[in-house]
Structures are given as structure tokens and as C-alpha cells.
Amino acid sequence: MAYLTDNQSQNSAPHFSPDGDWVAYQSDENGRFAVYLVRADGSGKKRLLQNINFEHRRPVFSPTGREIVFYGR
């Protein structure tokens, strides 16, 4: 087991890709919830969206793993 984040933010709603290589999750590390993607070993973190008008939450991979669905509010 390894930590996937190293901050004091609210990191939640993790969802593994079908192949187990990636984890999509929500975090408020920049002040508003956004969707992030990180490798299952904790490397390669990237913020998928940056929109100051919406919070992005609850990411879920599609069955093929090629898309991530989430909702914004």
C-alpha cells in the first residue's frame, strides 16, 4: 500500500481504472474540488480540469478506461 497524495487537502472518491494502473479522485487542494489522475503507485499526478466556475467531483472510469465521467456544479 502507498499514499497517493501528500497534502492536507480533502482527497476523496478514488476510482481505479479497469486495468488498475490509474486512480481518478477528487481533491480541493487548490481551493475548489477538481478531478485528478495519478498512477496507482502515486507517480504522475495531474489535474484534469481547471475551471474556476465549477467544482468537479466523483470521477468514474468508463468500462474501457478511455474516458472519465464526473459531475460539475
C-alpha atoms as a printed R data frame, in Angstrom:
   type eleno elety resid chain resno       x      y       z
1  ATOM     1    CA   MET     A     1   0.000  0.000   0.000
2  ATOM     2    CA   ALA     A     2   1.226  3.510  -0.835
3  ATOM     3    CA   TYR     A     3  -0.055  7.024  -0.269
4  ATOM     4    CA   LEU     A     4  -1.284  8.606  -3.475
5  ATOM     5    CA   THR     A     5  -1.317 12.183  -2.166
6  ATOM     6    CA   ASP     A     6   0.938 14.151   0.145
7  ATOM     7    CA   ASN     A     7  -1.151 17.131   1.168
8  ATOM     8    CA   GLN     A     8  -3.616 18.096   3.905
9  ATOM     9    CA   SER     A     9  -6.494 18.658   1.467
10 ATOM    10    CA   GLN     A    10  -9.706 16.704   1.214
11 ATOM    11    CA   ASN     A    11  -8.806 13.925  -1.206
12 ATOM    12    CA   SER     A    12 -11.682 11.528  -1.748
13 ATOM    13    CA   ALA     A    13 -13.849  9.449  -4.110
14 ATOM    14    CA   PRO     A    14 -10.997  7.368  -5.583
15 ATOM    15    CA   HIS     A    15 -11.828  5.185  -8.573
16 ATOM    16    CA   PHE     A    16  -9.376  2.753 -10.177
17 ATOM    17    CA   SER     A    17  -9.120  2.380 -13.928
18 ATOM    18    CA   PRO     A    18 -10.252 -1.029 -15.233
19 ATOM    19    CA   ASP     A    19  -6.615 -2.096 -15.758
20 ATOM    20    CA   GLY     A    20  -5.667 -0.947 -12.229
21 ATOM    21    CA   ASP     A    21  -2.907  1.383 -13.476
22 ATOM    22    CA   TRP     A    22  -4.577  4.720 -12.663
23 ATOM    23    CA   VAL     A    23  -6.693  6.297  -9.931
24 ATOM    24    CA   ALA     A    24  -9.044  9.218 -10.537
25 ATOM    25    CA   TYR     A    25 -10.070 11.162  -7.432
26 ATOM    26    CA   GLN     A    26 -11.414 14.496  -6.255
27 ATOM    27    CA   SER     A    27  -9.401 16.990  -4.240
28 ATOM    28    CA   ASP     A    28  -9.766 20.555  -3.032
29 ATOM    29    CA   GLU     A    29  -6.007 21.169  -2.900
30 ATOM    30    CA   ASN     A    30  -6.374 24.339  -4.995
31 ATOM    31    CA   GLY     A    31  -9.334 25.694  -3.033
32 ATOM    32    CA   ARG     A    32 -12.138 24.107  -5.091
33 ATOM    33    CA   PHE     A    33 -12.840 20.477  -5.824
34 ATOM    34    CA   ALA     A    34 -11.312 19.229  -9.051
35 ATOM    35    CA   VAL     A    35 -10.660 15.850 -10.651
36 ATOM    36    CA   TYR     A    36  -7.112 14.498 -10.557
37 ATOM    37    CA   LEU     A    37  -5.471 11.474 -12.109
38 ATOM    38    CA   VAL     A    38  -2.499  9.632 -10.605
39 ATOM    39    CA   ARG     A    39  -0.751  6.343 -11.319
40 ATOM    40    CA   ALA     A    40  -1.575  3.568  -8.849
41 ATOM    41    CA   ASP     A    41   1.988  3.820  -7.484
42 ATOM    42    CA   GLY     A    42   1.461  7.537  -6.647
43 ATOM    43    CA   SER     A    43   3.507  8.985  -9.520
44 ATOM    44    CA   GLY     A    44   2.434 11.162 -12.439
45 ATOM    45    CA   LYS     A    45  -0.299 13.208 -10.740
46 ATOM    46    CA   LYS     A    46  -2.132 15.647 -12.976
47 ATOM    47    CA   ARG     A    47  -5.164 17.864 -12.630
48 ATOM    48    CA   LEU     A    48  -7.564 17.021 -15.427
49 ATOM    49    CA   LEU     A    49  -9.683 20.152 -15.400
50 ATOM    50    CA   GLN     A    50  -9.284 23.721 -14.323
51 ATOM    51    CA   ASN     A    51 -12.480 25.733 -14.333
52 ATOM    52    CA   ILE     A    52 -12.968 28.396 -11.685
53 ATOM    53    CA   ASN     A    53 -16.743 28.463 -12.246
54 ATOM    54    CA   PHE     A    54 -17.423 24.812 -11.356
55 ATOM    55    CA   GLU     A    55 -16.353 22.229  -8.860
56 ATOM    56    CA   HIS     A    56 -15.701 18.829 -10.445
57 ATOM    57    CA   ARG     A    57 -16.489 15.748  -8.361
58 ATOM    58    CA   ARG     A    58 -16.960 11.977  -8.204
59 ATOM    59    CA   PRO     A    59 -14.824 10.756 -11.108
60 ATOM    60    CA   VAL     A    60 -15.552  7.288 -12.519
61 ATOM    61    CA   PHE     A    61 -13.734  5.495 -15.326
62 ATOM    62    CA   SER     A    62 -15.701  4.135 -18.262
63 ATOM    63    CA   PRO     A    63 -15.620  0.334 -18.700
64 ATOM    64    CA   THR     A    64 -12.891  0.685 -21.349
65 ATOM    65    CA   GLY     A    65 -10.831  3.073 -19.202
66 ATOM    66    CA   ARG     A    66 -10.579  5.560 -22.054
67 ATOM    67    CA   GLU     A    67 -12.933  8.132 -20.534
68 ATOM    68    CA   ILE     A    68 -13.613  9.523 -17.084
69 ATOM    69    CA   VAL     A    69 -17.087 10.691 -16.172
70 ATOM    70    CA   PHE     A    70 -17.652 13.253 -13.397
71 ATOM    71    CA   TYR     A    71 -20.147 15.899 -12.453
72 ATOM    72    CA   GLY     A    72 -19.670 19.618 -12.086
73 ATOM    73    CA   ARG     A    73 -21.622 22.123 -10.094
